[in-house]
Amino acid sequence: MSANDSRIPLRCWAEINLAALERNLKHIRAALPSRLKYVAVVKADAYGHGLPQTAARLMHAGADLFAVANTTEAAALRELGPGWPILVLSAVLPDEDRLLAEYDLTATVSSAEEVERFNELGRRTGRPLAVHLKIDTGMGRLGVWHAEAPALYAKIRASEFIRLDGIFTHFASADSDSKFTRQQRRLFLETLRRLPGLDRQRLIIHADNSAGLETLQRRGSINAVRIGLLQFGILPHPSSILAAVQAEPVFSFHARVGLVKRLPRGSGVSYNRTYVTTRDTTIAVVTGGYGDGIPISCSNRAQLLIRGHRCPVLGRVTMDQTIVDVTDVPEVAVGDQATFVGRQDKEEITVTEFAKWAETIPYEILCSVTKRVPRVYRTTLGT
Ligand SMILES: *Cc1c(COP(=O)(O)O)cnc(C)c1O
């Protein structure tokens, strides 16, 4: 299906450019030291891009491993095919344990209790369970506190039915505090040195998310990266190093003009009349609202593109419709494409700009596109 496929009229849709996704992975790889493994993070339905389509394309593009949030996502990914290691990033709940074995998943380990549970599971199924040991170097979320990592590492090694496949940490402020990130990286590398008999050839050792790449120069035994946002073409923060990767946006978000009409000066627009026209105004009523994932915080703030022009949102965003000022774009007509995120001619609204209007971060925008919004996949390499 393509965006202009007339069999399926689209009111509000997201376009996912899989060819750009593939190019992004290749560009990221090219910017990294060679022989680094690529862990593709595809949690939360691949950041709202759609798990099966996204993961299939990333497999094709040469991802080495996949990471998801939980066993449900991991099971859905495993249904696509055997072979790719799938790392479950979040804590596994005790009643989910059996899914790890059933779907051949790799669990994240942060505690002795988990080691015991997973070892028991391995014993029951007669097959060692794969794990990555996570070390907390300052994120304060999952992971064993770094000072206690050697003890947990020893416990894993002494567990007959657990196979240690990797070790990792996670940065707390990679997009805002490179000094702290360097400190976390140093602490991680120091902690690794305190783990006896560490097989650096076999183990996958990783720390960097997208923003972390900026401080990757001193990588020690780190031999993999764990990338989400950047593969979707979004910079986590302004960064010349990350910009040099030249990742292109994969996601764009569109609706249509459903009605064009004139309102006299002094008219209220939308619920609660938070905007009152200051001149005779032509409005366009666009067929997407917070029911589609346009945050209500965009009210009176966001812009969208119609016929290549930036048109300001007037008044409250409503569940199914958003109103914009098109007084200065007289050629606007019913049926026109209206772009919340994406490019029209020379104008572009990035997820980052849109997120600023919504007073949130790009990650949340992508995760908030709702179920009723069809994802339309572009697949050819040329586009
Ligand atoms: C989501 C996530 C990532 C990916 O982060 P990006 O900033 O999207 O690259 C990496 N590691 C962990 C533990 C995560 O939860």
The ligand as an ORCA input file, in Angstrom:
! r2SCAN-3c Opt
* xyz 0 1
  C      15.267      2.153     24.877
  C      16.602      1.685     25.259
  C      17.692      1.831     24.390
  C      17.620      2.598     23.090
  O      17.774      3.961     23.370
  P      17.789      5.075     22.205
  O      18.038      6.322     22.951
  O      16.437      5.030     21.589
  O      18.857      4.717     21.253
  C      18.895      1.266     24.763
  N      19.016      0.615     25.944
  C      18.004      0.477     26.811
  C      18.218     -0.242     28.092
  C      16.765      1.013     26.509
  O      15.752      0.887     27.376
*
